[in-house]
Amino acid sequence: MVKRLVFCGTPAFAVPTLNALVEAGYEIAWVLTQPDRPVGRKQVLTAPAVKTRALELGLTVDQPESIRRNEAVRARLEAMAPDGIVVVAYGRILPEWMLALPRLGCINLHASLLPRHRGAAPIQWALALGDAVTGNTTMQLDAGMDTGPMLLQEEMAIGPELTAVELFAELAGRGARLMVETLEGLDSGAIQPKAQDGSRATLAPMLQREDGRMEFARQTATEIWNRWRGFQPWPGIFTSWRGKKLIAHRVSVADLQKVVAPGVAFVDGQRLLVACAEASWLELLEVQVEGRARVTAEEFLRGAGAETGLRFGDALSGL
C-alpha cells in the first residue's frame, strides 16, 4: 500500500499537488526544493513557493543545491525507503540512483499531453504555438527528458483568450487531482505504465528573452497574438522603435484590408495597427517604450506623432 512519499517541487505550480497529497492522507516524509533565490530588481532573497507551503504544513524541508552526487541526500532517502517520490516542477534532473530507489519509482506531473511539449516550458509553448488542446500527464521518470512511461492523462481545451498565467493555475489544480488518482491507481494495480511514442515528440525549451521579439516579416498577427498569450508574464513580446525597445503589453488581431510592408504602422484615428506577415494586422493597445511609462495606443500616438511611415522593428543590439 502506498503510504510514505517524498515530494520534490519548487514553484507555485507544484503547491496544489503538495496540498492534495496531504489532504489525501499520504505521509510526506521529506520535501526537497531548490535553494532560496534573489528575485526582482532589488534581488530580494526569496523562498520557493513549495518551501513556504511545506513549512506551513509542518513538513520537513531541505534545499540541496545539487543532489546528483549528494551522499547525505542519498543516505537519508535510502533510510526513509519511501514508496514513491513525487516530482512536480522540481527543476533538477534526478540521478539514476534516485530513480531506482522507490518501489513505485519517481512519479512526475508534466503539464502537457506527452509526448507533445517535452521540456521546461510546456504551458507557454502550447499557447505560443496556438494549440487548441492541452492537459496533464503523470509518468514514471527515467533518465531522459520527459521520456518515461506514461501513467494517466487528462485533456482540456484552451480558450482563445487564455494566457499562460491563467493556464498555469488551471493545470496546477487539475494536475493535483490527477496525481492523487495516479497514486491510487498504482496502489490498486489499475494503472499500467505505457511507453511514449517518441516519433510524435515535440520540444518546449526553456524560454529565452529573444523568444518575445516580434518578427513582423515572418510572423502573422495571429502567431504574434499567440506568443503574447504564451509569454506572460515573461518575456512578454517586444519590438523596437526609433532605436529603443518597445514592449507590447496588450495586443489584438485586427481586420484591415491593406497591403504594406511588414512592420509599417497604420494609424486609424486613435488606433495603432502594424502590418505582419501574410497581409495580416496586429493592433497595439498598450505599449511601453524603454525608459517610459506604460501607455495606451492613443497616448503613444500623441507623443510619437501620427506621421506617415511610422514603423517598428528596426535592428536593436544588446536586448
C-alpha positions in Angstrom: 0.0 0.0 0.0 1.2 3.5 -0.9 1.9 5.4 2.4 5.2 7.2 2.6 6.2 9.7 -0.1 9.0 12.2 -0.7 8.0 15.3 -2.6 10.3 17.2 -4.9 9.0 20.6 -6.3 9.8 24.3 -6.3 7.4 26.9 -7.8 3.8 27.7 -7.2 2.7 25.2 -9.8 3.7 22.4 -7.5 1.9 23.6 -4.4 -1.6 22.3 -5.3 -0.2 18.8 -5.7 1.5 19.0 -2.3 -1.7 20.2 -0.7 -3.7 17.4 -2.4 -1.3 14.7 -1.2 -1.5 15.9 2.4 -5.3 16.1 2.2 -5.5 12.6 0.8 -3.7 11.3 3.9 -0.3 10.4 2.4 2.7 10.8 4.7 5.1 13.3 3.2 8.3 12.2 4.9 10.5 14.8 3.2 10.2 17.8 0.9 13.1 18.7 -1.4 13.1 22.1 -3.1 15.6 24.4 -4.7 17.5 27.0 -2.6 16.2 30.5 -1.9 17.0 32.8 -4.9 17.2 36.5 -5.4 14.1 37.8 -7.1 13.1 41.1 -8.8 15.0 44.3 -9.5 16.1 44.6 -5.9 17.2 40.9 -5.8 15.4 40.1 -2.6 16.3 36.6 -1.4 13.0 34.7 -1.7 12.0 31.2 -0.7 10.4 28.9 -3.3 6.6 28.6 -3.0 6.9 24.9 -2.1 9.2 25.6 0.8 6.8 28.2 2.2 3.8 25.9 1.9 5.6 22.9 3.3 6.7 24.8 6.4 3.1 25.9 6.9 2.1 22.3 6.8 4.7 21.3 9.3 6.7 19.2 6.9 10.5 18.7 6.9 12.1 20.7 4.1 15.6 20.7 2.7 17.1 22.7 -0.2 20.2 21.0 -1.6 22.0 22.9 -4.3 22.7 19.6 -6.0 21.6 16.0 -5.5 23.4 14.1 -8.2 26.5 13.4 -6.0 25.0 14.3 -2.7 25.8 11.4 -0.4 23.9 12.8 2.5 20.7 13.1 0.5 21.2 9.6 -0.9 21.7 8.1 2.6 18.7 9.8 4.0 16.4 8.7 1.1 17.6 5.1 1.4 16.9 5.1 5.1 13.4 6.5 4.6 12.6 3.9 1.9 9.7 5.8 0.5 7.0 4.0 -1.6 7.3 6.7 -4.2 8.9 10.1 -5.0 6.5 12.6 -6.4 8.2 15.2 -8.6 6.4 18.4 -9.8 8.4 21.2 -11.5 11.4 20.5 -9.3 13.9 22.0 -11.8 16.5 19.3 -11.3 17.4 16.2 -13.3 17.2 13.3 -10.8 20.2 10.9 -10.8 19.7 7.3 -11.7 20.2 6.0 -8.2 17.3 8.1 -7.1 15.1 7.0 -10.0 15.6 3.4 -9.0 15.2 3.9 -5.2 11.4 3.8 -4.5 9.2 0.9 -5.1 6.8 2.8 -7.4 9.6 4.9 -9.0 9.7 8.7 -9.3 6.3 9.9 -10.4 6.2 13.1 -12.3 3.4 15.6 -13.2 4.1 17.2 -16.6 1.8 20.0 -17.9 1.3 18.8 -21.4 -0.1 15.8 -23.3 3.1 13.9 -23.8 4.9 13.2 -26.0 4.0 16.7 -27.1 5.9 19.6 -25.5 8.7 17.7 -23.6 10.8 20.2 -21.8 10.9 23.1 -19.3 8.1 25.3 -20.7 5.2 23.2 -22.0 2.4 25.6 -20.9 4.0 28.6 -22.6 4.7 26.8 -25.8 1.3 25.2 -26.0 -0.2 28.7 -26.1 2.6 30.3 -28.3 2.1 27.6 -30.9 -1.6 28.0 -31.0 -2.6 24.6 -29.6 -6.3 24.2 -29.1 -6.0 21.4 -26.6 -3.5 20.7 -23.7 -3.6 18.8 -20.5 -1.5 17.0 -17.9 0.4 13.7 -17.9 1.6 11.7 -15.0 4.6 9.4 -15.7 7.4 7.5 -14.2 10.6 9.4 -14.7 13.6 7.8 -16.5 17.0 9.1 -17.4 15.7 11.0 -20.4 14.0 14.4 -20.5 10.2 13.7 -20.1 10.6 10.4 -21.9 9.4 8.0 -19.2 6.4 5.7 -19.4 3.0 7.5 -19.0 0.5 6.6 -16.3 -2.5 8.9 -16.7 -3.5 11.8 -19.0 -6.3 14.4 -18.8 -7.1 16.8 -21.7 -8.5 20.3 -21.5 -9.5 22.8 -24.2 -7.6 26.0 -24.4 -9.9 29.0 -24.6 -9.0 31.6 -27.2 -8.3 34.4 -24.7 -6.5 32.2 -22.1 -3.0 33.4 -21.1 -0.1 31.4 -19.6 -0.8 32.9 -16.2 -4.4 31.5 -16.2 -3.4 28.2 -17.8 -0.7 27.6 -15.1 -3.3 27.9 -12.4 -5.9 25.7 -14.2 -3.4 22.9 -14.9 -1.9 23.1 -11.5 -5.3 22.4 -9.9 -6.2 19.7 -12.4 -2.7 18.1 -12.1 -3.0 17.8 -8.3 -6.2 15.7 -8.6 -4.6 13.7 -11.4 -1.6 12.9 -9.2 -3.8 11.6 -6.4 -5.7 9.5 -8.9 -2.5 8.1 -10.2 -1.2 7.1 -6.8 -4.5 5.4 -6.1 -4.4 3.5 -9.4 -0.8 2.4 -8.9 -1.7 1.2 -5.4 -4.6 -0.9 -6.7 -2.8 -2.1 -9.8 -5.4 -0.4 -12.1 -2.8 1.6 -13.9 -0.1 0.1 -16.1 2.7 2.3 -17.5 2.5 3.0 -21.2 5.5 3.8 -23.3 5.5 7.1 -25.2 5.6 7.3 -29.0 8.9 9.1 -29.4 8.2 9.7 -33.1 5.5 12.2 -32.1 7.6 14.1 -29.6 8.0 17.9 -29.7 10.2 20.1 -27.6 9.2 23.0 -25.3 12.6 24.5 -24.3 13.1 27.0 -21.5 12.1 30.5 -22.6 14.8 33.0 -23.6 14.3 36.8 -23.8 14.6 36.8 -27.6 11.6 34.4 -27.9 9.5 37.5 -27.2 10.8 39.6 -30.1 8.0 40.3 -32.7 9.2 39.4 -36.2 6.7 41.1 -38.4 8.1 39.9 -41.7 7.8 36.2 -40.8 5.1 36.0 -38.1 1.4 36.6 -38.8 -0.7 38.7 -36.4 -2.3 35.5 -35.0 1.2 34.0 -34.4 2.3 37.1 -32.5 -1.0 37.2 -30.5 -0.4 33.5 -29.5 3.1 34.3 -28.4 1.8 37.2 -26.3 -0.7 34.8 -24.6 2.1 32.2 -24.0 4.8 34.6 -22.9 3.0 36.1 -19.9 4.4 37.4 -17.6 7.9 36.8 -19.1 9.4 37.5 -21.6 6.3 39.2 -23.0 6.5 40.5 -26.6 8.5 43.4 -27.8 9.9 45.2 -30.9 12.0 48.3 -31.4 11.0 51.8 -32.3 13.5 54.7 -33.1 16.3 52.6 -31.6 14.6 51.8 -28.4 12.8 48.7 -27.1 9.0 48.9 -27.2 7.0 46.4 -25.1 3.5 45.5 -26.3 1.5 44.9 -23.1 -1.8 44.4 -24.8 -2.5 43.4 -28.4 -5.2 42.0 -30.6 -5.6 40.7 -34.2 -7.2 43.3 -36.4 -9.1 43.0 -39.7 -7.7 45.5 -42.1 -7.7 45.2 -45.9 -4.5 47.0 -46.7 -1.2 45.6 -48.0 2.0 47.3 -46.9 5.5 46.1 -45.9 5.6 44.2 -42.5 6.5 46.5 -39.6 4.8 49.5 -41.2 2.1 51.1 -39.0 -1.3 52.3 -40.0 -3.0 54.9 -37.8 -6.8 54.8 -37.8 -7.9 57.6 -35.5 -6.8 56.6 -32.1 -5.9 53.0 -33.2 -2.4 51.8 -33.9 -2.1 48.8 -36.2 1.1 47.1 -37.5 1.4 45.1 -40.7 2.5 41.5 -40.2 3.3 38.5 -42.4 0.7 37.2 -44.9 -1.1 40.7 -45.1 -2.3 40.3 -41.5 -2.6 43.2 -39.0 -1.9 43.4 -35.3 -3.4 46.2 -33.2 -1.2 47.6 -30.4 -3.5 48.5 -27.5 -1.0 49.3 -24.7 2.7 49.8 -25.2 5.8 50.9 -23.2 8.8 52.5 -24.7 12.1 51.7 -22.9 12.6 54.2 -20.0 9.0 55.4 -20.2 5.6 54.6 -18.6 3.1 52.1 -19.9 0.5 54.0 -22.1 -2.4 53.3 -24.3 -2.0 53.5 -28.1 -3.8 56.8 -28.1 -1.3 58.3 -25.6 1.6 56.8 -27.5 0.4 58.3 -30.8 0.1 61.8 -29.2 3.7 61.6 -28.2 5.1 59.9 -31.3 3.1 61.8 -33.9 1.0 60.0 -36.4 3.4 60.8 -39.2 3.4 58.8 -42.5 5.9 55.9 -42.4 5.7 55.1 -38.7 7.3 51.7 -38.4 8.5 49.2 -35.9 11.2 46.5 -35.9 14.4 48.3 -36.7 17.5 46.4 -35.5 18.5 46.6 -31.9 21.6 45.2 -30.3 22.0 44.0 -26.7 18.4 43.2 -25.8 
